[in-house]
């Protein structure tokens, strides 16, 4: 997984994502959790902890893991639940949860199918019987670039999608008070069929692909995919 850029970006991460609809995403999660009587949640790739905090505000008992200590240092100022520095492809918390979430395209950073399979198996081992898994996937299939600003911070973005490899390569340059921070990374754009097949092989009995943090069925052109699965 990409590590360096997120270490450098931790202090400004919440600022540059201030327009993200965390509340709407968590309302979707809340509706899903209430349907399946979820009480305990593990946020895999929790970042700075915003999803965790909002879920805790609703009364869910949450814990989180992330590969970057710098992101967890920000998260610990927000959340009540425990936080562990860990790689989602290889962790053992020695406990199980009613639900596991993996939000904000964190799973897309697993560019090798073997890594994705390992992560799903780790998730499966940390779920209670009948537990649920929700993976949020980035799903663009094109090229582009843009420049935007957040106060005194400027962001220049360029991304290219390779249809043969299903890899999106992004180059992002932040200008923060005259200092440049570069964030280059690759993301695997998994198809719905690929992910659902991984779930089935890992022992999940029910899996569905939604779009846009709601309960509408996903399409190949959906900007975001919410892949839901229930453990046997």
Residue pairs with C-beta under 8 A, 6 or more apart in sequence:
1 67
1 87
1 88
1 89
1 109
1 110
1 115
2 109
2 184
2 185
2 186
3 67
3 68
5 172
5 181
5 182
5 183
5 184
5 185
6 13
6 47
6 68
6 70
6 71
6 183
7 68
7 69
7 70
7 71
8 181
8 183
9 16
9 174
9 181
9 183
10 48
10 68
10 70
10 71
10 73
10 74
11 70
11 74
12 150
12 153
12 174
12 176
13 47
13 48
13 71
13 74
14 48
14 50
14 74
15 150
15 151
15 153
16 150
16 153
16 155
16 174
18 150
20 104
21 213
22 50
22 51
22 54
23 54
24 213
25 51
25 103
25 136
25 213
26 51
26 54
26 55
26 58
28 213
28 214
28 215
28 226
29 51
29 55
29 101
29 134
30 55
30 58
30 60
31 215
32 38
32 99
32 132
32 134
32 228
33 41
33 60
33 98
33 99
33 132
36 98
36 99
36 130
36 132
36 230
37 98
38 60
38 98
38 99
38 132
39 60
39 61
39 98
40 60
40 61
40 62
40 63
40 97
40 98
40 99
40 128
41 52
41 55
41 60
41 61
41 62
41 63
41 97
41 98
41 99
41 100
41 101
42 62
42 63
42 64
42 65
42 93
42 97
42 99
42 100
42 101
42 126
43 49
43 51
43 52
43 55
43 62
43 63
43 64
43 65
43 100
43 101
43 102
43 103
44 64
44 65
44 88
44 100
44 101
44 102
44 106
44 119
44 123
45 65
45 66
45 67
45 88
45 102
45 103
45 104
45 106
45 107
46 52
46 64
46 65
46 66
46 71
46 72
46 75
46 83
47 66
47 71
47 75
47 104
47 106
48 71
48 74
48 75
48 78
49 64
49 72
49 74
49 75
49 76
49 78
49 79
49 83
50 78
51 101
51 103
51 104
52 62
52 64
52 75
52 78
52 79
52 81
53 78
53 79
55 62
56 62
56 79
56 80
56 81
61 81
62 79
62 80
62 81
63 81
63 82
63 83
63 84
63 93
63 97
64 72
64 75
64 79
64 81
64 82
64 83
64 84
65 83
65 84
65 85
65 86
65 88
65 91
65 93
66 72
66 75
66 83
66 85
66 86
67 85
67 86
67 87
67 88
68 85
69 85
72 83
72 85
75 83
76 83
84 91
84 93
86 93
88 102
88 106
88 107
88 110
88 119
88 122
88 123
89 110
89 115
89 118
89 119
89 122
90 118
90 122
91 122
92 122
92 125
93 126
95 126
96 126
96 127
96 128
96 131
97 126
97 127
97 128
97 131
98 127
98 128
98 131
98 132
99 127
99 131
99 132
99 133
99 134
100 123
100 126
100 127
100 131
100 132
100 133
100 134
101 133
101 134
101 135
101 136
102 119
102 123
102 133
102 134
102 135
102 136
103 136
104 136
105 136
105 137
105 138
105 187
105 224
106 136
107 116
107 119
107 135
107 136
107 137
107 190
108 137
108 138
108 168
108 187
108 188
108 189
108 190
109 185
109 186
109 187
109 188
110 116
110 119
110 188
111 167
111 186
111 187
111 188
112 188
113 194
116 188
116 190
116 195
116 198
117 198
117 201
117 202
120 133
120 198
120 199
120 202
121 202
123 133
123 202
124 133
124 202
124 203
124 204
124 231
127 133
127 231
128 231
129 231
129 232
130 230
130 231
130 232
131 230
131 231
132 228
132 229
132 230
132 231
133 199
133 204
133 228
133 229
133 230
133 231
134 226
134 227
134 228
135 195
135 226
135 227
136 213
136 224
136 225
136 226
136 227
137 189
137 190
137 195
137 224
137 225
137 226
137 227
138 168
138 187
138 189
138 224
139 189
139 222
139 223
139 224
139 225
140 159
140 161
140 168
140 189
140 223
141 161
141 163
141 189
141 221
142 161
143 159
143 160
143 161
144 157
144 158
144 159
145 156
145 157
145 158
145 159
146 156
146 157
147 154
147 155
147 156
147 157
148 154
148 155
148 157
149 155
152 176
152 177
153 174
153 175
153 176
154 174
154 175
155 172
155 173
155 174
155 175
156 172
156 173
156 174
156 175
157 170
157 171
157 172
158 170
158 171
158 172
159 168
159 169
159 170
159 171
160 168
160 169
161 167
161 168
161 189
162 168
162 169
166 188
166 189
166 190
166 191
167 186
167 187
167 188
167 189
168 186
168 187
168 188
168 189
169 184
169 185
169 186
170 183
170 184
170 185
170 186
170 187
171 182
171 183
171 184
172 182
172 183
172 184
173 180
173 181
173 182
173 183
174 180
174 181
174 182
174 183
191 220
192 209
192 218
192 220
192 225
192 227
195 207
195 209
195 225
195 227
196 207
196 209
196 227
196 229
199 207
199 227
199 229
200 207
203 231
203 232
204 229
204 230
204 231
204 232
205 230
205 231
205 232
206 228
206 229
206 230
207 227
207 228
207 229
207 230
208 217
208 227
208 228
208 229
209 217
209 218
209 225
209 226
209 227
209 228
210 216
210 217
210 218
210 225
210 226
210 227
210 228
211 217
211 218
211 219
211 222
211 223
211 224
211 225
211 226
212 222
212 223
212 224
212 226
213 224
213 226
218 225
218 226
